[in-house]
Amino acid sequence: MDIIKVLQEELQIGYKQAEAAVSLIDEGNTIPFIARYRKEATGSLNDEVLRNLDERLKYLRNLEEKKEQVISSIREQEKLTPELEKQILEAMTMVAVEDLYRPYRPKRRTRAMIAKEKGLETLADLIWLQQIKEPVEGLARAYVSEEKQVASEAEAVAGARDILAERISDQADYRSYIRKITMDRGMIASSAKDGEIQSVYEMYYQYEELIKRCAGHRILALNRGEKEKVLTVKIQAPEEDIIRYLEKQVITRNNPFTVPILQETIRDSYDRLIGPAIEREVRSALTENAEAGAIKVFGKNLQQLLMQPPIAGQVVLGWDPAFRTGCKLAVVDPTGKVLDTAVIYPTAPQNKVEESKRTLKQMIKKYHISLISVGNGTASRESERIIVELLKEIPEHVQYVIVNEAGASVYSASKLATEEFPEFDVGQRSAASIARRLQDPLAELVKIDPKSIGVGQYQHDMNQKNLSEALQGVVEDCVNRVGVDLNTASASLLEYIAGITKTIAKNIVAYREENGAFTDRKQLLKVAKLGPKAFEQCAGFMRITGGKNPLDTTSVHPESYHAAQALLVRLGYRPEDITGGGLRDLGRKISDYKKLAEELEIGELTLRDIVKEFEKPARDPREEMPRPVLRTDVLEMKDLTPGMILKGTVRNVIDFGAFVDIGVHQDGLVHISQMTDRYIKHPMEAVSVGDIVEVKVLSVDMAKKRIALTMKL
């Protein structure tokens, strides 16, 4: 198999692009590095395409390895024919290879094996050839043997049928056809296991749908319902069509002595061997596809959350709401340093509202707090009402934001949080995290396992290894796209930079603490375990503010410094002009990029990237994202009426819609059908996590705490 050609066709990219990407990956380069600094080689393939390519490359190489193992195993059995070897080598999936290997795979002791041990394979072959001219029972008489434990003609025929049933089951072509027709024309059906009790699975109590039309989120819901023993789930294959197909393949002669036996054998082979196996395979394939879709949605949501713009230069009060244990507060300065902490009890059962307000007023005045970041967990709306009352009573201009606190409790109880805040308790750490995730979402959220951030669906039901790998890739891409300040970044942030491991990240922080701030990117080579290859991968994503070389403040890679400096000289600039903001019109001075790139001995794409960086040095890509909605007033669910138009923040996007925070206790659902006037396959075509959207209230169900919204205004 030409793996490069397969990748080219699957990803719809050029052959040379695929070849270059594979070569760079094999050399040990990271995806962010290849995407950013090897554009000439790959023709500007982005990180998403490169990750897909890397994933498929691993699959295809594993497939080739599997083929070699299978061919070797069949050869050892002396059963490999040139035709079979060709079929295995041309197979494009693991399933196809497994189908071809099935007749030769070492099996546990089956009914067919036992029949063969009793010497009944010759009788089975006679029936299979369909040329006999007398009743099978007459032929079977010769196989009755006390020694071989064949007691009667009927037992001999039954044994022969077992051998043929397995033979039919092992035919790769048959299985391939049956799998395809089941996927194309089969149904997935479910029913309540123990009577129709009220539960979240009610819509699946009497449910059936064509397999090929069943959406991924419904597959995952059915799986969970089955796992929780609420639902019974079945695949209903087009059995009669499958039986007719098998009869057509197997019964080649209209022999009255063999037709009835073969018909019976075919039915037994399907019911006992093929059907259950295909059902398992179909369920497995459906789950795999549903999980892949859910992981993709989770990844996109996580990316949007991580790329939300930071709110810089403000003193923020982090508020971790609670009832019985009190609301934990943490005042955080613009650099993320915790200035003060407190616990107040404005909510039930204590209801110390006035006392809490006094504490808050003192803190706001003392620390010049301008923003309150409130976690959206238990008691958040009760806290919000008190904040709104407070804001009306004070002269200072203070606003508040409800932030997604998912994972804050996981972080606050972690080893990392203990190291960061040894003097604080879990609640105070959580409040500090809630404040910081408003100041710089990316820097704070990288401290939390991405799975705990909760912007997906059914994340606990899916393959955790696949989910973790995909989400780690998303975090890595986001961190490298933004870049980090080498002198302020935490080890948690640094470990996501291309080429940097957890150990090296800790070594960078240790070096910084021992030797003071980095003044030059080359100093990274003095960090323990950070060699030339790691330096090549990471250097361009590390920024140094106020260092010796102004180029270190940019995303220009050290390998291109000579060209960047030559470019500045040629156009009459000095390196100091980079940080002075004097290069905004640099691009206009270049009439021929191709010619200039040749003269500077770099690629044209690299030159364009350098110019772009010089025009806006260390530009934060998050600035282009929508900013959070800052509030000073509050709504309750009972205040909502159909037709009301509100502004809200998209909190989560799932397969059938998006949940939007409109400032009441419950997020509202915009169903996919209510997003746009045009047809869309997935909500992500219309919205992303963090988007600020205008919505209209369609209906409010107080009993079920459901709000239906529309974006069709």
HUTAMO-V693478 format. One record per backbone hydrogen bond with DSSP energy under -1.0 kcal/mol. NH is the residue of the N-H (numbers start at 1). CO is the residue of the C=O. If there is no record, write none. Layout:
nh = (NH NH)
co = (CO CO)
This chain:
nh = (3 6 7 8 9 10 11 13 18 19 20 21 22 23 24 25 26 27 28 29 34 35 36 37 38 42 43 44 50 51 52 53 54 55 56 57 58 59 60 61 62 63 64 65 66 67 68 69 70 71 72 73 74 75 76 77 78 79 85 86 87 88 89 90 97 98 99 100 101 102 104 105 114 115 116 117 118 119 120 124 125 126 127 128 129 139 140 142 143 144 145 150 156 157 158 159 160 161 162 163 164 165 166 167 168 169 170 171 175 176 177 178 179 180 181 182 183 184 185 186 187 188 189 190 191 193 197 202 204 205 207 209 211 213 214 219 220 221 222 223 224 225 226 227 228 229 230 231 232 234 236 239 242 243 244 245 246 247 248 249 250 251 252 255 259 262 263 264 265 266 267 268 269 270 271 272 273 274 275 277 278 279 280 281 282 283 284 285 286 287 288 289 290 291 292 293 294 295 296 297 298 299 300 301 302 303 304 305 306 307 308 311 316 317 318 319 320 326 327 328 329 330 331 332 333 336 339 340 342 344 351 352 353 356 357 358 359 360 361 362 363 364 365 366 367 369 370 371 372 373 374 375 376 380 383 384 385 386 387 388 389 390 391 392 393 398 399 400 401 403 408 411 412 413 414 418 419 420 421 424 429 430 431 432 433 434 435 436 437 438 439 440 444 445 446 447 448 452 453 461 467 468 469 470 471 472 473 474 475 476 477 478 479 480 481 482 483 484 486 488 489 494 495 496 497 500 505 506 507 508 509 510 511 512 513 514 515 516 523 524 525 526 527 530 531 535 536 537 538 539 541 542 543 544 548 552 553 554 560 561 564 565 566 567 568 569 570 571 572 573 577 578 580 582 586 589 590 596 597 598 599 600 602 607 608 609 610 611 612 613 614 615 616 619 623 624 625 631 635 639 640 643 644 646 648 649 650 651 652 654 657 658 659 660 661 668 669 670 672 674 675 685 686 687 690 691 693 695 696 697 698 699 701 706 708 709 710 711 713)
co = (1 2 3 4 5 6 7 8 14 15 16 17 18 19 20 21 22 23 25 24 30 31 32 33 34 38 39 39 46 47 48 49 50 51 52 53 54 55 56 57 58 59 60 61 62 63 64 65 66 67 68 69 70 71 72 73 75 74 81 82 83 84 85 86 93 94 95 96 97 98 101 101 110 111 112 113 114 116 115 120 121 122 123 124 125 135 136 139 140 141 150 145 152 153 154 155 156 157 158 159 160 161 162 163 164 165 166 168 171 172 173 174 175 176 177 178 179 180 181 182 236 209 234 207 232 230 195 199 201 202 190 188 186 210 211 215 216 217 218 219 220 221 222 223 224 226 225 225 191 189 187 237 238 239 240 241 242 243 244 245 246 247 250 253 255 258 259 260 261 262 263 264 265 266 267 268 269 269 270 273 274 275 276 277 278 279 280 281 282 283 284 285 286 287 288 289 290 291 292 293 294 295 296 297 298 299 300 301 302 303 305 438 332 371 330 373 328 323 344 320 342 318 340 316 337 333 331 331 329 327 347 345 351 352 353 354 355 356 357 358 359 360 361 362 363 364 315 315 399 317 401 319 403 377 379 380 381 382 383 384 385 386 387 388 390 396 370 631 372 374 405 407 408 409 411 414 415 416 417 421 425 426 427 428 429 430 431 432 433 435 435 436 440 441 442 444 445 449 450 458 463 464 465 466 467 468 469 470 471 472 473 474 475 476 477 478 479 541 543 485 485 490 491 493 494 497 501 502 503 504 505 506 507 508 509 510 511 512 520 521 522 523 524 527 529 531 532 533 534 535 538 539 484 552 519 549 550 551 557 558 560 561 562 563 564 565 566 567 569 568 574 575 576 577 583 586 587 592 593 594 595 596 597 603 604 605 606 607 608 609 610 611 612 616 620 621 622 400 663 636 637 697 641 695 693 661 691 659 659 657 654 670 652 668 649 660 707 658 656 671 672 682 683 683 650 688 648 646 710 644 708 708 706 701 699 669 696 674 711)
